[in-house]
Amino acid sequence: MSKKNPKQFLAFRYAGFRFLVGASFFFNMALLMQEVIIGYEMYKITGDPLAIGLIGLAHAAPFIGLALIGGHVADILSKKRVIQVSLLGMMLCSLGLYFAGKQLSNNDNSLQLQLIIYGAVFFTGLFMAFYSPAVQAMKAFVVPRSAYENAATWSSAGWQMGIIIGPGASGFIYDWVGFENTILVVIGLMAVVQLMWMQVSDPKIEPSEAGNARQKIKEGLRFVRKKRMLFYSISLDLFSVLFGGVVAILPVFAEDILQVGASGLGILRSAPAIGGMLTLLILSRISMLKKAWRTLLLFVAGFGVATLVFALSKNFYLSVVALFFVGAFDSVSVVIRSTILQLIVPDEMRGRVNSVNGIFLSASNELGAFESGLAASLLGAVPSVVLGGAASLAIVGWVWMKTKDLLKVDLGREV
């Protein structure tokens, strides 16, 4: 295989990238394990999909409120130190969940446990506002420019692999040892992530021209708005996932519609990541940059169609296949969007620009979780997902009308 395409593993030639991918894998595995069991525990306590949606809101509110500051901090301070301190904060949040679960699991204090869960999720979102921009900014410094696309593919693969194993394992671990002991596993995985970040060199970047924090943040916002491909790519992701995402209410489908329990939920939650992972293995051998914008629009449209199939399915296996393709189509857009970010953004602005991208991602994922929970509570799970899939297709059509001039852009010339 390597003789046919020697650049397939190009990014792995660099030690910093190898540790970054490992950290991404274990971090996402831990975070998604925690997310799945929190959602399932909350639904067991309340029986209300809106309670699950509020978890997404509790995470998104501090992240969106502080991410621009986090991006500025990543640009002016040690990125590695920001990552490590933020990760330590998230570990303490998980530790709080462990003690709360241990103390309250055998008592009739479900309301108190709910409040502690929301509080832990809130502070995790707060620390993520600093962790995420620093990590995203770091990606551009562990490989040379010529390896950006390959690095985007494999870093997405590490991310997806964590999403595959984390949720899939969480359901079985939860059934085996319970809520609080599963949280202990999460804390252990985060400790491994800390060790990996210790092996990554901290880049030395000269800050841009003098200015206060407010001016610097505005500079990052103006840059995103000025670069049309960057602006529309993250906008497309925001609105398609905001309305078309189904992950947050998978506990409802697992319990009430497909009736497959916690183990089935783990499989459903892992299916998109498996689809994404297999697609990324293909992308490691080919380039999607020649007509990247057209490809991006087509695959986001595929995401919407697969979402509609999942919404209408009453068969567990068909639902798993539909979610598989949701992840497969989404993974292509992730690679293209990540490559655009690395190619267009200057080094001294990477923290701020990635914080803007992080806000869009958080709005699509966490606020999308709130939207999904609210819509499912008001309309029912199936109608809400049908409307979401249709909205994703409408958004693709709108972006296509606004960006026809980008359809023939060859991003490969930027490398």
C-alpha positions as CSV (number, residue, x, y, z in Angstrom):
1,M,0.0,0.0,0.0
2,S,2.8,2.4,0.9
3,K,4.5,1.8,-2.4
4,K,1.4,2.9,-4.3
5,N,0.9,6.0,-2.1
6,P,3.9,6.9,0.0
7,K,2.1,10.0,1.3
8,Q,-0.7,8.0,3.0
9,F,1.0,8.1,6.4
10,L,2.9,11.4,5.7
11,A,1.8,13.1,8.9
12,F,2.9,10.2,11.1
13,R,6.5,10.9,10.3
14,Y,6.4,13.7,12.9
15,A,6.5,12.7,16.6
16,G,4.4,15.7,17.7
17,F,1.6,14.7,15.4
18,R,1.6,11.1,16.6
19,F,1.1,12.2,20.2
20,L,-1.5,14.7,19.2
21,V,-3.5,12.0,17.4
22,G,-3.2,9.7,20.5
23,A,-4.3,12.5,22.8
24,S,-7.3,13.2,20.5
25,F,-8.3,9.5,20.5
26,F,-8.2,9.1,24.3
27,F,-9.8,12.5,25.0
28,N,-12.7,11.9,22.7
29,M,-13.1,8.4,24.0
30,A,-13.3,9.7,27.6
31,L,-15.5,12.7,26.8
32,L,-18.0,10.6,24.7
33,M,-18.2,7.9,27.3
34,Q,-19.1,10.5,29.9
35,E,-21.6,12.2,27.5
36,V,-23.4,8.9,26.7
37,I,-23.8,7.7,30.3
38,I,-24.8,11.2,31.5
39,G,-27.5,11.4,28.9
40,Y,-28.7,7.9,29.6
41,E,-28.7,8.5,33.4
42,M,-30.6,11.7,33.0
43,Y,-33.2,10.1,30.8
44,K,-33.6,7.3,33.3
45,I,-34.1,9.8,36.1
46,T,-36.5,12.1,34.3
47,G,-38.0,10.3,31.3
48,D,-37.9,13.7,29.5
49,P,-35.9,14.3,26.3
50,L,-35.8,18.0,27.2
51,A,-33.6,17.1,30.2
52,I,-31.1,15.6,27.8
53,G,-31.3,18.7,25.6
54,L,-30.5,20.9,28.7
55,I,-27.2,19.0,29.1
56,G,-26.2,20.3,25.7
57,L,-27.2,23.9,26.7
58,A,-25.3,23.6,30.0
59,H,-22.1,22.8,28.0
60,A,-22.6,25.2,25.2
61,A,-23.4,28.3,27.3
62,P,-20.0,28.7,28.9
63,F,-18.1,27.5,25.9
64,I,-19.8,30.0,23.5
65,G,-19.4,32.8,26.1
66,L,-15.7,32.2,26.7
67,A,-14.3,30.6,23.5
68,L,-13.2,33.9,22.0
69,I,-11.3,34.7,25.1
70,G,-9.9,31.2,25.1
71,G,-8.7,31.7,21.5
72,H,-7.0,35.0,22.5
73,V,-5.3,33.3,25.4
74,A,-4.1,30.5,23.1
75,D,-2.5,33.1,20.8
76,I,-0.6,35.0,23.6
77,L,0.3,32.2,26.1
78,S,1.8,28.8,25.9
79,K,-0.6,26.6,24.0
80,K,0.6,23.5,25.7
81,R,0.2,25.0,29.2
82,V,-3.4,26.2,28.3
83,I,-4.2,22.6,27.2
84,Q,-2.8,20.9,30.3
85,V,-4.5,23.3,32.8
86,S,-7.8,23.1,31.0
87,L,-7.6,19.3,30.9
88,L,-6.9,19.2,34.6
89,G,-10.0,21.3,35.2
90,M,-12.2,18.8,33.2
91,M,-10.7,15.9,35.2
92,L,-11.8,17.6,38.4
93,C,-15.3,18.0,37.0
94,S,-15.4,14.3,36.3
95,L,-14.2,13.6,39.8
96,G,-17.1,15.6,41.1
97,L,-19.5,13.5,39.1
98,Y,-17.9,10.3,40.6
99,F,-18.4,11.4,44.2
100,A,-21.9,12.7,43.5
101,G,-22.9,9.4,41.9
102,K,-21.4,7.4,44.7
103,Q,-23.1,9.4,47.4
104,L,-26.5,9.8,45.7
105,S,-27.0,6.6,43.7
106,N,-28.6,4.7,46.6
107,N,-30.6,7.6,48.0
108,D,-33.7,9.3,46.8
109,N,-31.9,12.5,45.7
110,S,-32.5,12.4,42.0
111,L,-33.0,16.2,41.8
112,Q,-29.7,16.8,43.6
113,L,-27.9,14.5,41.3
114,Q,-29.4,16.2,38.2
115,L,-28.2,19.6,39.5
116,I,-24.7,18.2,40.1
117,I,-24.6,16.7,36.6
118,Y,-25.6,20.0,35.0
119,G,-23.0,21.8,37.1
120,A,-20.2,19.4,36.1
121,V,-21.2,19.8,32.4
122,F,-21.3,23.6,32.7
123,F,-17.7,23.7,34.1
124,T,-16.5,21.1,31.6
125,G,-17.8,23.5,28.9
126,L,-16.0,26.4,30.5
127,F,-12.7,24.5,30.5
128,M,-13.3,23.4,26.9
129,A,-13.5,27.0,25.9
130,F,-9.8,27.2,26.5
131,Y,-8.8,23.7,25.7
132,S,-10.4,23.4,22.2
133,P,-8.9,26.6,20.6
134,A,-5.4,25.7,21.9
135,V,-5.6,22.1,20.6
136,Q,-6.9,23.2,17.2
137,A,-4.2,25.9,16.9
138,M,-1.5,23.3,17.9
139,K,-2.4,21.1,14.9
140,A,-0.8,23.5,12.4
141,F,2.6,23.4,14.2
142,V,3.2,19.6,14.5
143,V,3.5,19.0,10.7
144,P,4.7,21.1,7.7
145,R,2.2,22.8,5.3
146,S,2.6,20.0,2.7
147,A,1.1,17.5,5.2
148,Y,-1.9,19.6,6.3
149,E,-4.5,17.6,4.4
150,N,-3.1,14.2,5.5
151,A,-2.8,15.5,9.0
152,A,-6.4,16.7,8.9
153,T,-7.5,13.3,7.7
154,W,-5.6,11.3,10.4
155,S,-6.4,13.7,13.3
156,S,-10.1,13.3,12.3
157,A,-9.5,9.5,12.2
158,G,-8.1,9.6,15.8
159,W,-11.1,11.7,16.9
160,Q,-13.5,9.3,15.2
161,M,-11.9,6.2,16.7
162,G,-12.3,7.7,20.1
163,I,-16.0,8.3,19.3
164,I,-16.3,4.7,18.1
165,I,-14.8,3.0,21.1
166,G,-16.0,5.5,23.8
167,P,-19.8,5.3,23.3
168,G,-19.7,1.7,22.3
169,A,-17.8,0.7,25.4
170,S,-19.7,3.0,27.7
171,G,-23.0,1.2,27.4
172,F,-21.4,-2.1,28.4
173,I,-19.3,-0.7,31.1
174,Y,-22.3,1.2,32.5
175,D,-24.3,-2.1,32.6
176,W,-21.4,-3.9,34.2
177,V,-20.1,-1.5,36.9
178,G,-22.7,1.4,37.1
179,F,-22.5,5.2,36.6
180,E,-19.9,6.2,39.1
181,N,-17.3,3.5,38.2
182,T,-17.7,4.4,34.5
183,I,-16.7,7.9,35.4
184,L,-13.6,6.5,37.1
185,V,-12.7,5.0,33.7
186,V,-13.2,8.5,32.1
187,I,-10.8,10.1,34.6
188,G,-8.2,7.4,33.9
189,L,-8.4,8.1,30.2
190,M,-7.9,11.8,30.7
191,A,-4.8,11.1,32.8
192,V,-3.4,9.3,29.7
193,V,-4.2,12.4,27.6
194,Q,-2.2,14.5,30.1
195,L,0.8,12.2,29.7
196,M,0.6,12.5,25.9
197,W,0.5,16.2,25.8
198,M,3.6,16.3,27.9
199,Q,5.4,14.8,24.9
200,V,4.4,17.5,22.4
201,S,6.7,20.5,21.9
202,D,5.3,23.9,22.6
203,P,5.5,26.2,19.4
204,K,7.2,29.5,19.7
205,I,5.1,32.1,17.9
206,E,5.6,35.9,17.8
207,P,2.3,37.6,18.6
208,S,0.8,40.0,16.0
209,E,0.9,43.7,16.4
210,A,0.1,45.3,19.7
211,G,-3.5,45.7,20.8
212,N,-5.8,45.0,23.6
213,A,-7.8,41.7,24.0
214,R,-11.0,43.3,22.5
215,Q,-9.2,44.5,19.4
216,K,-7.5,41.1,19.0
217,I,-10.8,39.2,19.2
218,K,-12.4,41.6,16.7
219,E,-9.5,41.0,14.4
220,G,-10.1,37.3,14.4
221,L,-13.9,37.8,13.8
222,R,-13.2,40.1,10.8
223,F,-10.8,37.6,9.3
224,V,-13.4,34.8,9.4
225,R,-16.0,37.0,7.9
226,K,-13.7,38.2,5.1
227,K,-12.7,34.7,4.0
228,R,-15.9,33.5,2.2
229,M,-14.9,29.8,1.9
230,L,-14.0,29.7,5.6
231,F,-17.1,31.6,6.7
232,Y,-19.5,29.5,4.6
233,S,-17.9,26.2,5.5
234,I,-18.3,26.6,9.2
235,S,-21.8,28.2,8.7
236,L,-22.8,25.1,6.7
237,D,-21.7,22.8,9.5
238,L,-23.4,25.0,12.1
239,F,-26.9,24.9,10.6
240,S,-26.9,21.4,9.1
241,V,-25.8,19.8,12.4
242,L,-27.9,22.3,14.5
243,F,-31.1,21.1,12.9
244,G,-30.1,17.7,11.5
245,G,-28.2,16.2,14.5
246,V,-29.8,13.2,16.1
247,V,-27.0,12.2,18.6
248,A,-28.5,13.9,21.7
249,I,-31.8,12.1,21.5
250,L,-30.5,8.7,20.7
251,P,-31.5,7.5,24.2
252,V,-35.1,8.2,23.2
253,F,-34.8,6.1,20.1
254,A,-32.9,3.3,22.0
255,E,-35.4,3.2,24.8
256,D,-38.8,4.0,23.3
257,I,-38.7,3.4,19.5
258,L,-36.1,0.7,18.9
259,Q,-36.2,-0.7,22.5
260,V,-32.6,-1.9,22.6
261,G,-31.5,-0.5,26.0
262,A,-28.1,0.9,27.0
263,S,-26.1,-1.6,25.0
264,G,-28.0,-0.8,21.9
265,L,-27.5,2.9,22.6
266,G,-23.8,2.3,22.6
267,I,-24.0,0.7,19.2
268,L,-26.2,3.4,17.8
269,R,-23.9,6.1,19.2
270,S,-20.8,4.4,17.7
271,A,-22.3,3.8,14.2
272,P,-21.6,7.3,12.8
273,A,-18.0,7.2,14.0
274,I,-17.5,3.8,12.4
275,G,-18.8,5.2,9.1
276,G,-16.6,8.2,9.5
277,M,-13.5,6.2,10.4
278,L,-13.8,3.9,7.3
279,T,-14.3,6.9,5.1
280,L,-11.3,8.6,6.6
281,L,-9.1,5.5,5.8
282,I,-10.2,6.0,2.2
283,L,-9.4,9.7,2.3
284,S,-5.9,9.0,3.6
285,R,-5.2,7.6,0.1
286,I,-6.9,10.3,-2.0
287,S,-7.2,14.0,-2.1
288,M,-10.5,15.8,-1.9
289,L,-9.1,19.3,-2.5
290,K,-9.4,19.6,-6.3
291,K,-13.1,20.6,-6.3
292,A,-13.4,20.8,-2.5
293,W,-16.4,23.1,-2.3
294,R,-18.6,21.0,-4.6
295,T,-17.6,17.9,-2.7
296,L,-18.4,19.6,0.6
297,L,-21.9,20.5,-0.5
298,L,-22.6,17.1,-2.0
299,F,-21.6,15.2,1.2
300,V,-23.5,17.5,3.5
301,A,-26.6,16.9,1.4
302,G,-25.9,13.1,1.8
303,F,-25.8,13.8,5.6
304,G,-29.3,15.2,5.4
305,V,-30.6,12.3,3.4
306,A,-29.1,9.7,5.8
307,T,-30.7,11.6,8.7
308,L,-34.1,11.3,7.1
309,V,-33.7,7.5,6.6
310,F,-32.8,7.2,10.3
311,A,-35.8,9.2,11.4
312,L,-38.2,7.0,9.5
313,S,-36.6,3.6,10.3
314,K,-38.3,1.3,12.8
315,N,-35.6,-1.4,12.4
316,F,-32.6,-1.4,14.6
317,Y,-30.2,-2.6,11.9
318,L,-31.4,-0.1,9.3
319,S,-31.1,2.6,11.9
320,V,-27.4,1.6,12.5
321,V,-26.7,1.6,8.7
322,A,-28.3,5.1,8.4
323,L,-26.2,6.4,11.2
324,F,-23.2,4.8,9.6
325,F,-23.7,6.9,6.5
326,V,-24.4,10.0,8.6
327,G,-20.9,9.7,10.0
328,A,-19.4,8.8,6.6
329,F,-20.8,11.9,4.9
330,D,-19.9,14.1,7.8
331,S,-16.3,12.9,7.9
332,V,-15.6,14.3,4.4
333,S,-16.9,17.7,5.4
334,V,-14.8,17.6,8.5
335,V,-11.6,17.0,6.6
336,I,-12.3,19.7,4.0
337,R,-13.2,22.2,6.6
338,S,-10.2,21.4,8.8
339,T,-7.8,21.7,5.8
340,I,-9.4,25.1,4.8
341,L,-8.7,26.3,8.4
342,Q,-5.1,25.2,8.3
343,L,-4.4,26.6,4.9
344,I,-6.0,30.0,5.2
345,V,-5.2,31.1,8.8
346,P,-1.9,32.9,9.6
347,D,0.0,31.4,12.6
348,E,-0.4,34.4,14.9
349,M,-4.2,34.2,14.6
350,R,-4.8,30.5,14.8
351,G,-6.1,30.5,18.4
352,R,-8.7,33.3,17.7
353,V,-9.9,31.9,14.4
354,N,-10.2,28.4,15.8
355,S,-12.1,29.8,18.7
356,V,-14.7,31.2,16.2
357,N,-14.8,27.8,14.5
358,G,-15.2,26.2,17.9
359,I,-18.2,28.5,18.7
360,F,-19.8,27.4,15.5
361,L,-19.1,23.8,16.3
362,S,-20.4,24.1,19.9
363,A,-23.5,25.8,18.7
364,S,-24.1,23.1,16.2
365,N,-23.4,20.2,18.6
366,E,-24.4,21.4,22.1
367,L,-27.1,23.9,21.1
368,G,-28.2,21.3,18.5
369,A,-28.6,18.9,21.4
370,F,-30.8,21.3,23.2
371,E,-32.8,22.0,20.0
372,S,-33.2,18.2,19.4
373,G,-34.3,17.7,23.0
374,L,-36.8,20.6,22.8
375,A,-38.1,19.6,19.4
376,A,-38.5,15.9,20.5
377,S,-40.3,17.0,23.6
378,L,-42.7,19.2,21.7
379,L,-43.2,17.3,18.5
380,G,-42.0,13.7,19.3
381,A,-38.6,12.2,18.4
382,V,-39.4,11.0,14.9
383,P,-41.1,14.2,13.5
384,S,-38.3,16.4,15.0
385,V,-35.6,14.4,13.2
386,V,-37.5,14.4,9.9
387,L,-37.8,18.2,10.1
388,G,-34.1,18.4,11.0
389,G,-33.0,16.3,8.0
390,A,-35.2,18.4,5.6
391,A,-33.7,21.6,7.1
392,S,-30.2,20.3,6.4
393,L,-31.0,19.8,2.7
394,A,-32.6,23.3,2.5
395,I,-29.4,24.8,4.1
396,V,-27.2,23.1,1.5
397,G,-29.4,24.6,-1.3
398,W,-29.1,28.0,0.2
399,V,-25.3,27.9,0.6
400,W,-25.0,26.5,-3.0
401,M,-26.9,29.6,-4.3
402,K,-24.6,31.9,-2.3
403,T,-21.3,30.3,-3.3
404,K,-21.5,29.2,-6.9
405,D,-18.2,30.9,-7.7
406,L,-16.4,28.7,-5.2
407,L,-17.4,25.4,-6.9
408,K,-14.3,25.2,-9.1
409,V,-11.7,26.4,-6.6
410,D,-8.7,24.0,-6.3
411,L,-7.4,24.0,-2.8
412,G,-4.6,21.7,-3.8
413,R,-2.8,24.7,-5.3
414,E,-2.6,26.2,-1.8
415,V,-0.4,23.3,-0.5
